[in-house]
């Protein structure tokens, strides 16, 4: 079974070597660099990767389809440079592909770490997000922020919940704000396209719901001081996402 791994980098030298080392089983390793100012390209070349240059973009969703088109193999592992792939999952992945001719996607959950500490509870805790290993011909892409790669109708998917991707999500509060300010610019368009419309009542209701969801239902309080910090960051992001929706929403759709 032949795999192509794809990593998109922008000033990610700190975690890149560990990420690429875990992908040694891939027959082709592609690193797409978005005009990094650090040693990303140097590290990637030293580890046998095919390095491609691309102009800077705000979010990786805007470049995913182009990067996948550069791959030579049918099965793609699209992974972030701050993530570490579990090598122990390789045999199960290969068995799953061989046993299902209509398999188009394999999902492996991620475990987020904030400043080196595993997040166990709350919105970003536990096994909440997924890495998608997918068949090239089956993939459906979206350039909207936080929209994952999907597969076409008629293909199956399999969840390997017994494994997990280690995700060095955030190293500092400053990094969180810097990273998520890029995302929030596109949240207005994204949420509008999903049918959301701005109103002050809707915003307050949603913020209250997110507070209860993150801190109570998903037990964010059990993460102690980390849980409080993540609650604050979550509320900041949701509030600014609503502001983005208000800004994007056409003027003839008056807020309530």
C-alpha positions as CSV (number, residue, x, y, z in Angstrom):
1,X,0.0,0.0,0.0
2,X,1.4,3.3,-1.1
3,X,0.7,6.6,0.8
4,X,1.5,10.2,0.2
5,X,1.7,12.5,3.2
6,X,1.1,16.2,2.8
7,X,2.2,18.8,5.3
8,X,1.6,22.5,4.8
9,X,4.1,24.7,6.7
10,X,4.5,28.4,7.7
11,X,7.2,29.0,10.3
12,X,6.7,25.6,11.9
13,X,10.3,24.4,12.4
14,X,9.8,23.7,16.1
15,X,7.5,20.7,15.6
16,X,8.2,19.8,12.0
17,X,10.9,17.2,12.5
18,X,8.9,15.1,14.9
19,X,5.9,15.3,12.5
20,X,7.9,14.1,9.5
21,X,9.7,11.4,11.4
22,X,6.4,9.7,12.2
23,X,5.6,9.7,8.4
24,X,8.6,7.6,7.4
25,X,6.3,4.8,6.2
26,X,4.9,7.0,3.4
27,X,6.4,6.4,-0.1
28,X,6.0,10.1,-0.9
29,X,6.3,12.9,1.6
30,X,5.3,16.4,0.3
31,X,5.9,19.6,2.3
32,X,4.1,22.7,0.9
33,X,5.7,25.8,2.3
34,X,3.9,29.1,2.4
35,X,6.9,31.4,2.4
36,X,8.3,30.5,5.8
37,X,11.0,32.7,7.3
38,X,12.5,29.9,9.4
39,X,14.2,26.5,8.6
40,X,11.0,24.6,7.5
41,X,12.2,23.9,3.9
42,X,15.7,23.0,5.1
43,X,14.4,20.5,7.6
44,X,12.0,19.0,5.1
45,X,14.6,18.5,2.4
46,X,17.0,16.9,5.0
47,X,14.3,14.3,5.8
48,X,13.8,13.3,2.1
49,X,10.6,15.3,1.5
50,X,9.5,16.8,-1.8
51,X,9.3,20.6,-1.1
52,X,6.9,22.8,-3.0
53,X,6.6,26.6,-2.7
54,X,3.2,28.3,-2.5
55,X,2.2,31.9,-1.9
56,X,1.1,32.8,1.7
57,X,-2.5,32.1,2.5
58,X,-4.4,32.8,5.7
59,X,-5.9,29.3,6.3
60,X,-4.8,25.9,5.0
61,X,-8.3,25.2,3.6
62,X,-7.4,27.6,0.8
63,X,-4.6,25.5,-0.5
64,X,-5.6,21.9,0.3
65,X,-7.0,21.0,-3.1
66,X,-4.0,22.3,-5.0
67,X,-1.6,20.3,-2.7
68,X,-3.5,17.1,-3.1
69,X,-3.3,17.4,-6.9
70,X,0.5,17.2,-6.5
71,X,0.4,13.8,-4.9
72,X,1.4,10.7,-6.9
73,X,-0.4,8.0,-4.8
74,X,-4.1,7.2,-4.4
75,X,-4.2,7.4,-0.6
76,X,-3.4,10.8,1.1
77,X,-2.5,11.6,4.7
78,X,-3.0,15.3,5.1
79,X,-1.5,16.3,8.5
80,X,-0.5,19.5,10.2
81,X,3.1,20.2,11.1
82,X,2.2,20.3,14.8
83,X,0.7,16.8,14.7
84,X,2.3,13.4,15.2
85,X,0.9,10.3,13.4
86,X,0.5,7.1,15.4
87,X,2.7,4.5,13.6
88,X,1.0,1.7,15.4
89,X,-2.1,2.4,13.3
90,X,-0.5,1.6,9.9
91,X,-1.3,-2.1,9.8
92,X,-4.9,-1.5,10.7
93,X,-5.2,1.2,8.1
94,X,-3.8,-1.1,5.4
95,X,-6.2,-3.9,6.4
96,X,-9.1,-1.6,6.3
97,X,-8.3,-0.5,2.8
98,X,-7.8,-4.0,1.5
99,X,-11.0,-5.3,3.1
100,X,-13.3,-2.6,1.6
101,X,-13.2,-1.6,-2.0
102,X,-15.6,1.3,-1.4
103,X,-13.6,2.8,1.4
104,X,-12.9,6.4,0.8
105,X,-11.8,7.8,4.2
106,X,-10.3,6.6,7.4
107,X,-10.6,8.9,10.5
108,X,-8.2,9.0,13.4
109,X,-9.1,11.2,16.4
110,X,-6.8,13.9,17.7
111,X,-5.8,14.7,21.2
112,X,-5.1,18.4,21.7
113,X,-2.3,19.8,23.9
114,X,-2.3,23.4,25.3
115,X,1.1,24.6,26.4
116,X,2.3,21.0,26.6
117,X,-0.7,19.9,28.7
118,X,-3.2,17.4,27.4
119,X,-6.8,18.8,27.2
120,X,-9.1,16.2,28.7
121,X,-12.4,18.0,28.9
122,X,-14.4,20.8,27.4
123,X,-14.9,21.8,23.7
124,X,-11.3,21.1,22.7
125,X,-10.8,18.1,25.1
126,X,-10.8,14.4,24.6
127,X,-10.9,12.9,21.1
128,X,-12.9,15.7,19.5
129,X,-11.5,16.3,16.0
130,X,-10.3,13.9,13.3
131,X,-7.4,13.4,10.9
132,X,-8.7,12.2,7.6
133,X,-6.8,9.7,5.5
134,X,-8.6,9.7,2.2
135,X,-8.6,8.3,-1.3
136,X,-7.6,11.0,-3.7
137,X,-10.4,10.4,-6.3
138,X,-13.0,10.4,-3.5
139,X,-12.1,13.7,-1.9
140,X,-14.4,16.8,-1.9
141,X,-12.8,20.1,-0.8
142,X,-14.0,23.3,0.7
143,X,-12.0,26.5,1.1
144,X,-14.1,27.6,4.0
145,X,-12.4,27.8,7.4
146,X,-12.8,24.8,9.7
147,X,-14.4,22.7,6.9
148,X,-12.8,19.3,6.8
149,X,-12.1,17.2,3.6
150,X,-15.1,15.1,2.9
151,X,-15.7,12.1,0.5
152,X,-18.1,11.7,-2.3
153,X,-21.5,9.9,-1.9
154,X,-21.1,6.2,-2.4
155,X,-17.8,5.9,-0.5
156,X,-17.6,4.4,3.0
157,X,-15.5,5.7,5.9
158,X,-14.1,4.0,9.0
159,X,-13.2,5.4,12.4
160,X,-10.2,4.1,14.2
161,X,-11.0,5.3,17.6
162,X,-8.4,3.1,19.3
163,X,-5.6,5.3,18.0
164,X,-5.0,9.1,18.3
165,X,-3.0,11.9,16.8
166,X,-0.9,13.9,19.2
167,X,-1.7,17.5,18.4
168,X,0.6,20.2,19.9
169,X,-2.3,22.6,19.4
170,X,-1.2,25.8,21.2
171,X,2.1,26.7,22.9
172,X,1.0,30.1,24.3
173,X,-2.0,32.4,24.7
174,X,-0.3,34.8,22.3
175,X,-0.2,32.1,19.7
176,X,-3.8,31.3,20.2
177,X,-4.9,34.9,19.5
178,X,-2.6,35.3,16.5
179,X,-3.8,32.0,15.0
180,X,-7.5,32.5,15.6
181,X,-7.6,36.1,14.4
182,X,-6.8,34.6,11.0
183,X,-9.7,32.2,11.3
184,X,-12.3,34.6,12.6
185,X,-12.0,36.8,9.5
186,X,-13.6,34.0,7.5
187,X,-16.2,32.9,10.1
188,X,-18.8,35.4,9.0
189,X,-18.9,34.1,5.4
190,X,-18.7,30.5,6.6
191,X,-21.5,30.8,9.1
192,X,-23.7,32.8,6.7
193,X,-23.3,30.1,4.1
194,X,-24.5,27.6,6.7
195,X,-27.7,29.5,7.2
196,X,-26.8,31.5,10.3
197,X,-28.0,35.1,10.6
198,X,-26.8,37.7,13.0
199,X,-29.0,39.0,15.8
200,X,-28.1,40.2,19.3
201,X,-30.6,37.8,20.8
202,X,-29.1,34.9,18.8
203,X,-25.5,35.9,19.8
204,X,-26.3,36.1,23.5
205,X,-28.2,32.8,23.4
206,X,-25.4,31.1,21.6
207,X,-22.7,32.4,23.9
208,X,-24.7,31.2,26.9
209,X,-25.1,27.8,25.3
210,X,-21.4,27.5,24.4
211,X,-20.5,28.4,28.0
212,X,-22.8,25.7,29.4
213,X,-21.6,23.2,26.7
214,X,-17.9,23.8,27.2
215,X,-17.7,24.2,31.0
216,X,-20.6,22.1,32.3
217,X,-21.8,19.5,29.8
218,X,-18.4,18.7,28.5
219,X,-16.9,19.1,32.0
220,X,-14.3,21.8,31.2
221,X,-14.2,22.7,34.9
222,X,-12.4,19.3,35.5
223,X,-9.3,20.7,33.7
224,X,-8.9,23.2,36.6
225,X,-7.1,26.4,35.8
226,X,-6.5,25.2,32.2
227,X,-10.2,24.7,31.8
228,X,-10.9,28.3,32.9
229,X,-8.3,29.6,30.5
230,X,-9.8,27.6,27.6
231,X,-13.3,28.8,28.5
232,X,-12.1,32.4,28.2
233,X,-10.5,31.7,24.9
234,X,-13.6,29.9,23.6
235,X,-15.9,32.7,24.6
236,X,-13.5,35.2,22.9
237,X,-13.5,33.3,19.7
238,X,-17.3,32.8,19.6
239,X,-18.0,36.5,20.3
240,X,-15.6,37.6,17.5
241,X,-17.1,35.0,15.2
242,X,-20.5,36.6,15.7
243,X,-19.0,40.0,15.1
244,X,-17.6,38.6,11.8
245,X,-21.0,37.4,10.8
246,X,-22.6,40.8,11.6
247,X,-19.9,42.4,9.4
248,X,-20.4,40.0,6.5
249,X,-24.2,39.9,6.6
250,X,-25.8,42.0,3.8
251,X,-27.1,45.4,5.0
252,X,-30.6,44.5,3.8
253,X,-30.7,41.7,6.4
254,X,-31.0,44.0,9.4
255,X,-29.9,42.6,12.8
256,X,-32.6,42.2,15.4
